[in-house]
Amino acid sequence: MTFHRWRAFAVLAVAYFMTIVDLTIVNVALPTIGRDLHFSESGLQWVVTAYGLTFGGLLLLGGRAADLLGRRRIFLLGLTIFTAASLACGLARDDVFLIVMRGVQGLGAAVVLPAALSIVMNTFAEGADRNKALGLWGGLGAAGATVGLITGGLLTKYAGWEYIFLLNVPIGVAALLLAPRVVPESRLETVRRRYDPLGGLTVTGGLLLLVYAISTAPQDGWASGKTIGSLIVAGLLLVAFVLVEARVEAPLLPLRIFRMRGVTGANAVGFLLGGSFFAFIFIGTLYMQQVLGYSALTTGLAWLAASLTSVALAGLSQLLVTRIGPAPILATGMALITGGTLWATRVGVHGSFWADLAGPFFVAGAGTAFAFIPISIAGLTGVAERDAGLASGLLNTAQQLGGALGVAVTSTVAASHTGTLVASGRSSAAALTGGFQWALWVCTAIAVLAVPVSLVVPRRPSVAARSSRDSGARVEQSTNRDATYAR
């Protein structure tokens, strides 16, 4: 039985890793894609933004769909969409088509990720086995973003940018063939599945508009009418969503889940983790390419310092979380990320990898091992089976929203300060470096905020968490008996 569980985990983990890698794999290939498909300067950012927009905006809906319609069924649907869209991206021959297909690819990822994580949660019983599985899962998440940069650099240089998308096709097809054989089906069993269409409409619209506004703000301006209007409408939609969820009979997001300190704390830290670390990757990549003159491949290889450190420490992180609980490990991880980004603020115009970047990358990489893993464990500990997909989607939504906001804010800060320095007569390289230094200070500020928030996460499942889980189990047993009697 254990062997079959781990075979299922392997298939799910491969699919999950693909979706995380695709968040960053195109970054180093953007100049090449722009030249080949004749992108405008303003249009090129949408190759990244389109994926992040649908991914972040639809995660919550994807997670709840998995709970209600069947987690394996939804996983297979999402994987089919993701694989087909990857093929279409690789075959794209104009800019609009590629952007649209990247959006579809993000939709597939938003369906795959929460369904896969909720299957993992329901396949492994709470305790050491689940912590081991979630530890590996968190390690993949920590390494995925930097592995995407490395893979993107290698494929762009030696095969062509098309293969950063085409690589997903054989992997996706293999996972689709294996999943029905090794991945168990599960869903919330009730006599009648009730849906929340108004809740789904308001939260999806609100999240899509929010991600869109913060992703385009660096280009449009934070004070522009378009950005302010989008943020206001997004806020109104999300307020409406909360009001709907407080009153509807079968809510898409039961607000009771936030009474669990582990879930609330993990999501809050996940938001700050995304805002600091994903922005650090973004700014660090720009610094290496625009100031140090690194190629796409060299830039990707430089990030090995962070990803290999994260992978090497993942096992230790999981072991420590199992023994002493997630809170102290999570606080340690965010403190390390704070230290790494703070160290990186010293980068110079004539810097080098070993003198300026290796140390920060090693320290921040260690931090991701001690942050992503306890977040994954804390955010799902004590959650009832009926809410597995919901909790998974919520956790990943927090990280993606944080990442989108972090990248938008740091890029705005970098561009603004660079412009000020250019106007004062500084050279282009010196101005860019100054802008990136300010942006790295912002990354540091976001990361340090997460350290005290980490201590909100309980060392062990709270009484409320256990009560919620046990209540959920009783509800499911009751509804299953009712279904049996009805038949």
C-alpha positions as CSV (number, residue, x, y, z in Angstrom):
1,M,0.0,0.0,0.0
2,T,2.8,2.4,0.9
3,F,4.5,1.7,-2.4
4,H,1.3,2.6,-4.3
5,R,0.9,5.8,-2.3
6,W,4.4,6.9,-3.2
7,R,3.9,6.0,-6.9
8,A,0.8,8.2,-6.9
9,F,2.8,11.0,-5.1
10,A,5.5,10.8,-7.8
11,V,3.0,11.3,-10.6
12,L,1.3,14.2,-8.8
13,A,4.7,15.8,-7.9
14,V,5.9,15.8,-11.5
15,A,2.8,17.6,-12.6
16,Y,3.0,20.1,-9.8
17,F,6.7,20.7,-10.5
18,M,5.9,21.5,-14.2
19,T,3.4,24.2,-13.2
20,I,5.9,25.9,-10.8
21,V,8.7,25.7,-13.3
22,D,6.6,27.4,-15.9
23,L,6.2,30.5,-13.7
24,T,9.8,31.4,-14.4
25,I,11.0,29.3,-17.3
26,V,10.2,31.9,-19.9
27,N,11.9,34.8,-18.1
28,V,15.4,34.3,-19.5
29,A,14.0,33.5,-23.0
30,L,11.9,36.7,-23.3
31,P,14.4,38.7,-25.4
32,T,14.6,35.8,-27.9
33,I,10.9,35.3,-28.0
34,G,10.4,39.0,-28.5
35,R,12.7,39.1,-31.5
36,D,11.3,35.9,-33.2
37,L,7.6,36.8,-32.8
38,H,8.1,40.6,-33.2
39,F,6.7,41.6,-29.8
40,S,6.3,45.2,-28.8
41,E,8.2,46.2,-25.7
42,S,5.0,46.6,-23.7
43,G,3.5,43.4,-25.1
44,L,6.4,41.1,-24.1
45,Q,5.6,41.2,-20.4
46,W,2.3,39.5,-21.1
47,V,4.0,36.2,-21.9
48,V,4.7,36.1,-18.2
49,T,1.7,38.0,-16.9
50,A,-0.9,36.0,-18.8
51,Y,0.2,32.8,-17.1
52,G,0.4,34.4,-13.6
53,L,-3.0,36.1,-14.1
54,T,-5.1,33.0,-14.8
55,F,-3.0,30.8,-12.4
56,G,-3.4,33.1,-9.4
57,G,-6.9,34.1,-10.3
58,L,-8.4,30.6,-10.6
59,L,-6.6,28.6,-8.0
60,L,-9.4,29.0,-5.4
61,L,-12.1,27.9,-7.8
62,G,-9.9,25.0,-9.0
63,G,-9.5,23.8,-5.5
64,R,-13.2,23.8,-4.6
65,A,-14.0,22.1,-8.0
66,A,-11.7,19.3,-7.0
67,D,-13.5,18.8,-3.7
68,L,-16.9,18.7,-5.3
69,L,-16.4,17.0,-8.6
70,G,-13.6,14.5,-7.9
71,R,-10.0,15.3,-7.2
72,R,-8.4,12.9,-9.7
73,R,-11.0,13.8,-12.4
74,I,-10.2,17.5,-12.0
75,F,-6.5,16.8,-11.9
76,L,-6.7,15.0,-15.2
77,L,-8.8,17.7,-16.7
78,G,-6.3,20.4,-15.6
79,L,-3.3,18.3,-16.8
80,T,-4.9,17.9,-20.2
81,I,-5.5,21.6,-20.6
82,F,-2.0,22.4,-19.4
83,T,-0.3,19.9,-21.8
84,A,-2.4,21.0,-24.8
85,A,-1.7,24.6,-24.1
86,S,2.0,23.9,-23.8
87,L,2.0,22.3,-27.2
88,A,0.2,25.3,-28.6
89,C,2.7,27.7,-27.0
90,G,5.6,25.8,-28.6
91,L,4.0,26.0,-32.0
92,A,3.0,29.7,-31.7
93,R,4.1,31.9,-34.6
94,D,2.6,35.2,-33.6
95,D,2.5,37.2,-30.3
96,V,-1.2,37.3,-29.7
97,F,-1.6,33.5,-30.0
98,L,1.3,32.9,-27.6
99,I,-0.2,35.2,-25.0
100,V,-3.6,33.6,-25.2
101,M,-2.2,30.1,-24.9
102,R,-0.1,31.2,-21.9
103,G,-3.3,32.3,-20.3
104,V,-4.9,28.8,-21.1
105,Q,-1.7,27.2,-19.7
106,G,-2.2,29.1,-16.4
107,L,-5.8,27.9,-16.3
108,G,-4.6,24.3,-16.5
109,A,-2.1,24.9,-13.8
110,A,-4.7,26.5,-11.5
111,V,-6.7,23.3,-11.8
112,V,-3.8,20.9,-11.5
113,L,-2.1,22.3,-8.5
114,P,-4.8,22.4,-5.8
115,A,-6.3,19.1,-7.0
116,A,-2.9,17.4,-6.8
117,L,-2.0,18.8,-3.3
118,S,-5.4,17.8,-1.9
119,I,-5.0,14.2,-3.3
120,V,-1.6,14.1,-1.5
121,M,-3.2,15.3,1.7
122,N,-6.0,12.6,1.5
123,T,-3.6,9.9,0.5
124,F,-1.3,10.3,3.5
125,A,-2.6,10.2,7.1
126,E,-1.8,13.2,9.2
127,G,1.5,12.8,11.0
128,A,5.0,11.8,10.0
129,D,4.0,10.2,6.6
130,R,2.1,13.3,5.5
131,N,4.8,15.6,6.8
132,K,7.4,13.7,4.8
133,A,5.2,13.9,1.6
134,L,4.5,17.6,2.2
135,G,8.1,18.2,3.0
136,L,9.1,16.8,-0.4
137,W,6.2,18.9,-2.0
138,G,7.5,22.1,-0.3
139,G,11.0,21.3,-1.5
140,L,9.8,21.0,-5.1
141,G,8.0,24.4,-4.7
142,A,11.1,26.0,-3.3
143,A,13.4,24.7,-6.1
144,G,10.9,25.0,-9.0
145,A,11.2,28.7,-9.6
146,T,15.1,28.6,-9.9
147,V,15.1,25.4,-11.8
148,G,12.8,27.1,-14.3
149,L,15.4,29.8,-14.9
150,I,18.2,27.2,-15.4
151,T,16.1,25.0,-17.7
152,G,14.9,28.1,-19.7
153,G,18.5,29.2,-20.2
154,L,19.7,25.8,-21.3
155,L,16.8,25.2,-23.7
156,T,17.0,28.7,-25.2
157,K,20.7,28.4,-25.9
158,Y,20.9,24.8,-27.2
159,A,17.4,24.0,-28.6
160,G,15.3,27.1,-29.1
161,W,12.8,28.9,-27.0
162,E,9.9,26.7,-28.3
163,Y,11.3,23.8,-26.3
164,I,10.7,25.5,-23.0
165,F,7.0,24.7,-23.8
166,L,7.4,21.5,-25.8
167,L,9.3,19.9,-22.9
168,N,6.0,19.8,-21.0
169,V,4.2,17.7,-23.7
170,P,5.9,14.2,-23.2
171,I,5.9,14.7,-19.4
172,G,2.3,15.7,-19.4
173,V,1.2,12.8,-21.6
174,A,3.2,10.3,-19.5
175,A,1.5,11.7,-16.3
176,L,-2.0,11.4,-18.0
177,L,-1.3,7.8,-18.9
178,L,-0.1,6.9,-15.4
179,A,-2.5,8.9,-13.2
180,P,-5.6,6.8,-13.8
181,R,-3.7,3.7,-12.8
182,V,-1.9,4.9,-9.6
183,V,-3.8,8.0,-8.3
184,P,-6.8,7.3,-6.2
185,E,-10.1,9.2,-6.7
186,S,-11.7,11.1,-3.8
187,R,-14.2,13.9,-3.4
188,L,-16.7,15.3,-0.9
189,E,-19.5,12.7,-0.9
190,T,-22.9,14.2,-0.2
191,V,-26.4,13.3,-1.2
192,R,-26.6,16.5,-3.3
193,R,-23.6,18.6,-4.3
194,R,-24.5,22.2,-3.9
195,Y,-22.7,25.0,-5.7
196,D,-22.1,28.7,-5.1
197,P,-22.2,30.4,-8.5
198,L,-22.3,33.9,-7.1
199,G,-19.4,33.3,-4.9
200,G,-17.4,31.7,-7.7
201,L,-18.2,34.7,-10.0
202,T,-17.2,37.3,-7.5
203,V,-14.0,35.7,-6.2
204,T,-12.7,34.8,-9.7
205,G,-13.5,38.2,-11.1
206,G,-12.0,39.9,-8.1
207,L,-8.8,37.8,-8.1
208,L,-8.3,38.1,-11.8
209,L,-8.7,41.9,-11.7
210,L,-6.5,42.2,-8.7
211,V,-3.7,40.2,-10.3
212,Y,-4.1,42.1,-13.5
213,A,-4.0,45.5,-11.8
214,I,-0.8,44.8,-9.7
215,S,0.9,43.1,-12.7
216,T,0.3,46.0,-15.1
217,A,0.8,48.8,-12.5
218,P,4.6,49.1,-13.2
219,Q,3.8,49.9,-16.9
220,D,0.6,51.9,-16.4
221,G,1.6,53.7,-13.2
222,W,0.2,53.1,-9.7
223,A,-1.6,56.4,-9.8
224,S,-3.1,55.9,-13.2
225,G,-6.9,55.8,-13.6
226,K,-6.7,52.4,-15.0
227,T,-4.8,50.9,-12.1
228,I,-6.8,52.7,-9.4
229,G,-10.1,51.8,-11.1
230,S,-9.1,48.1,-11.4
231,L,-8.0,47.9,-7.8
232,I,-11.3,49.5,-6.6
233,V,-13.5,47.2,-8.6
234,A,-11.4,44.2,-7.5
235,G,-11.8,45.3,-3.9
236,L,-15.5,45.7,-4.3
237,L,-15.9,42.2,-5.9
238,L,-13.8,40.6,-3.1
239,V,-15.9,42.4,-0.4
240,A,-19.0,41.2,-2.2
241,F,-17.6,37.6,-2.1
242,V,-17.0,37.7,1.6
243,L,-20.6,39.0,2.2
244,V,-22.0,36.2,-0.1
245,E,-19.9,33.5,1.7
246,A,-21.2,34.6,5.1
247,R,-24.8,34.1,4.0
248,V,-24.9,31.3,1.4
249,E,-25.9,27.8,2.4
250,A,-23.0,26.0,0.7
251,P,-20.2,28.6,0.4
252,L,-17.2,28.2,-2.0
253,L,-15.0,29.4,0.8
254,P,-16.4,28.6,4.3
255,L,-15.2,31.4,6.5
256,R,-14.9,29.0,9.4
257,I,-11.6,27.8,7.9
258,F,-10.0,31.0,9.1
259,R,-10.7,30.1,12.7
260,M,-7.8,27.7,12.3
261,R,-4.6,29.5,13.3
262,G,-2.4,27.2,11.2
263,V,-4.3,27.9,8.0
264,T,-4.5,31.7,8.7
265,G,-0.9,32.0,9.7
266,A,0.4,29.8,6.8
267,N,-1.5,31.9,4.3
268,A,-0.3,35.2,5.7
269,V,3.3,34.0,5.7
270,G,2.8,32.4,2.2
271,F,1.7,35.8,0.9
272,L,4.8,37.5,2.3
273,L,7.1,34.7,1.2
274,G,5.8,35.0,-2.4
275,G,6.2,38.8,-2.2
276,S,9.8,38.6,-1.1
277,F,11.4,35.5,-2.7
278,F,9.7,35.7,-6.1
279,A,10.6,39.4,-6.3
280,F,14.2,38.5,-5.3
281,I,14.4,36.1,-8.2
282,F,13.0,38.7,-10.6
283,I,15.4,41.5,-9.5
284,G,18.4,39.3,-9.2
285,T,17.8,38.0,-12.7
286,L,17.5,41.5,-14.1
287,Y,20.7,42.6,-12.3
288,M,22.7,39.7,-13.7
289,Q,21.6,40.3,-17.3
290,Q,21.4,44.1,-17.5
291,V,24.3,45.1,-15.3
292,L,26.7,42.1,-15.2
293,G,25.9,41.2,-18.8
294,Y,25.2,37.5,-18.1
295,S,23.7,35.4,-20.8
296,A,20.4,33.5,-20.3
297,L,22.3,30.3,-19.6
298,T,24.8,31.9,-17.2
299,T,21.9,33.6,-15.3
300,G,20.1,30.3,-15.0
301,L,23.2,28.4,-13.8
302,A,23.9,31.1,-11.2
303,W,20.6,30.3,-9.5
304,L,21.8,26.8,-8.9
305,A,23.4,28.1,-5.7
306,A,19.9,28.7,-4.3
307,S,18.1,25.7,-5.7
308,L,20.7,23.1,-4.8
309,T,20.9,24.5,-1.3
310,S,17.1,24.3,-0.9
311,V,17.0,20.7,-2.2
312,A,19.9,19.7,0.1
313,L,18.2,21.0,3.2
314,A,14.6,19.9,2.4
315,G,14.9,16.6,4.3
316,L,16.3,18.4,7.4
317,S,13.5,20.9,7.3
318,Q,10.8,18.2,7.1
319,L,12.4,16.3,10.0
320,L,12.6,19.4,12.2
321,V,8.9,20.4,11.4
322,T,7.8,16.9,12.4
323,R,9.8,17.0,15.7
324,I,9.2,20.6,16.9
325,G,6.4,22.0,14.8
326,P,6.3,24.4,11.9
327,A,6.4,27.8,13.6
328,P,10.0,28.0,14.7
329,I,11.2,26.5,11.4
330,L,9.1,28.9,9.4
331,A,10.4,31.9,11.4
332,T,14.0,30.6,10.8
333,G,13.4,30.2,7.1
334,M,12.0,33.7,6.7
335,A,14.9,35.1,8.8
336,L,17.3,33.4,6.4
337,I,15.5,34.9,3.3
338,T,15.7,38.3,5.0
339,G,19.4,37.8,5.5
340,G,20.0,36.7,1.9
341,T,18.1,39.7,0.4
342,L,19.7,42.1,2.9
343,W,23.2,40.8,1.9
344,A,22.3,41.2,-1.8
345,T,21.6,45.0,-1.4
346,R,25.4,45.4,-1.5
347,V,25.6,44.4,-5.2
348,G,27.8,46.8,-7.2
349,V,28.2,48.0,-10.8
350,H,31.3,45.9,-11.3
351,G,30.2,43.0,-9.2
352,S,30.8,39.3,-9.8
353,F,28.9,36.1,-8.8
354,W,31.3,34.9,-6.1
355,A,31.9,38.3,-4.6
356,D,28.4,39.6,-4.6
357,L,25.8,36.9,-5.3
358,A,26.9,33.5,-4.1
359,G,26.5,34.3,-0.4
360,P,23.0,35.8,-0.7
361,F,21.9,33.0,-3.0
362,F,23.1,30.3,-0.6
363,V,21.5,31.9,2.4
364,A,18.2,32.7,0.7
365,G,18.1,29.2,-0.8
366,A,18.5,27.7,2.7
367,G,15.7,30.0,3.8
368,T,13.3,28.6,1.1
369,A,13.8,25.1,2.4
370,F,12.9,26.2,5.9
371,A,9.9,28.3,4.7
372,F,8.1,26.5,1.8
373,I,8.0,23.2,3.6
374,P,6.5,24.3,7.0
375,I,4.0,26.5,5.1
376,S,2.8,23.5,3.2
377,I,2.5,21.4,6.3
378,A,1.0,24.1,8.6
379,G,-1.5,25.2,5.9
380,L,-3.1,21.8,5.7
381,T,-2.7,20.4,9.2
382,G,-6.0,19.8,10.9
383,V,-8.0,20.5,7.7
384,A,-11.0,18.2,7.2
385,E,-11.1,16.1,4.0
386,R,-14.1,18.0,2.8
387,D,-11.9,21.2,2.6
388,A,-8.7,19.7,1.2
389,G,-8.9,21.2,-2.2
390,L,-10.1,24.5,-0.8
391,A,-7.2,24.7,1.7
392,S,-4.7,23.8,-1.1
393,G,-6.1,26.4,-3.5
394,L,-6.1,29.0,-0.7
395,L,-2.5,28.4,0.2
396,N,-1.3,28.7,-3.4
397,T,-3.5,31.7,-4.1
398,A,-1.8,33.5,-1.2
399,Q,1.7,32.7,-2.6
400,Q,0.8,33.7,-6.1
401,L,-0.8,37.0,-5.1
402,G,2.1,37.8,-2.9
403,G,4.5,37.1,-5.8
404,A,2.6,39.2,-8.2
405,L,2.4,42.1,-5.8
406,G,6.1,41.8,-4.8
407,V,7.3,41.8,-8.4
408,A,5.1,44.7,-9.3
409,V,6.2,46.8,-6.3
410,T,9.9,46.1,-6.6
411,S,10.0,46.7,-10.4
412,T,8.2,50.0,-9.8
413,V,10.7,51.0,-7.2
414,A,13.7,49.9,-9.3
415,A,12.4,51.8,-12.4
416,S,11.6,54.9,-10.5
417,H,14.9,55.2,-8.7
418,T,16.8,54.3,-11.9
419,G,15.1,57.1,-13.7
420,T,16.0,59.5,-10.9
421,L,19.7,58.5,-11.0
422,V,19.8,58.8,-14.8
423,A,18.3,62.3,-14.6
424,S,21.1,63.2,-12.1
425,G,23.8,62.3,-14.6
426,R,24.7,58.7,-13.4
427,S,25.7,56.2,-16.0
428,S,23.2,53.6,-17.2
429,A,24.9,50.7,-15.3
430,A,25.2,52.8,-12.1
431,A,21.6,53.9,-12.3
432,L,20.3,50.4,-12.9
433,T,22.4,49.1,-10.0
434,G,21.0,51.8,-7.7
435,G,17.5,51.0,-8.7
436,F,18.0,47.2,-8.1
437,Q,19.5,48.0,-4.7
438,W,16.4,49.9,-3.6
439,A,14.2,47.0,-4.9
440,L,16.2,44.5,-2.9
441,W,15.6,46.7,0.2
442,V,11.9,46.3,-0.5
443,C,12.3,42.5,-0.7
444,T,14.1,42.6,2.6
445,A,11.3,44.6,4.2
446,I,8.7,42.2,3.0
447,A,10.6,39.1,4.2
448,V,11.3,40.6,7.7
449,L,7.6,41.2,8.2
450,A,7.0,37.5,7.8
451,V,9.3,36.5,10.8
452,P,6.9,37.6,13.6
453,V,3.8,36.5,11.6
454,S,5.4,33.0,11.4
455,L,5.0,32.7,15.2
456,V,1.2,32.9,14.8
457,V,1.3,29.4,13.4
458,P,0.8,26.9,16.2
459,R,3.4,24.3,17.1
460,R,0.8,21.6,16.9
461,P,-2.8,21.4,15.5
462,S,-5.0,23.6,17.7
463,V,-8.1,22.4,19.5
464,A,-10.1,24.4,16.9
465,A,-8.3,22.6,14.1
466,R,-8.9,19.2,15.5
467,S,-12.5,20.1,16.2
468,S,-13.0,21.3,12.7
469,R,-11.4,18.1,11.3
470,D,-13.4,15.8,13.5
471,S,-16.6,17.7,12.8
472,G,-15.9,17.3,9.1
473,A,-15.4,13.6,9.5
474,R,-18.7,13.3,11.3
475,V,-20.5,15.3,8.6
476,E,-19.1,13.1,5.9
477,Q,-20.0,9.9,7.7
478,S,-23.5,11.2,8.2
479,T,-24.0,12.3,4.6
480,N,-22.6,9.0,3.4
481,R,-25.1,7.1,5.6
482,D,-27.9,9.3,4.3
483,A,-26.8,8.6,0.7
484,T,-26.9,4.9,1.5
485,Y,-30.4,5.0,3.0
486,A,-31.6,7.1,0.0
487,R,-30.5,4.4,-2.4
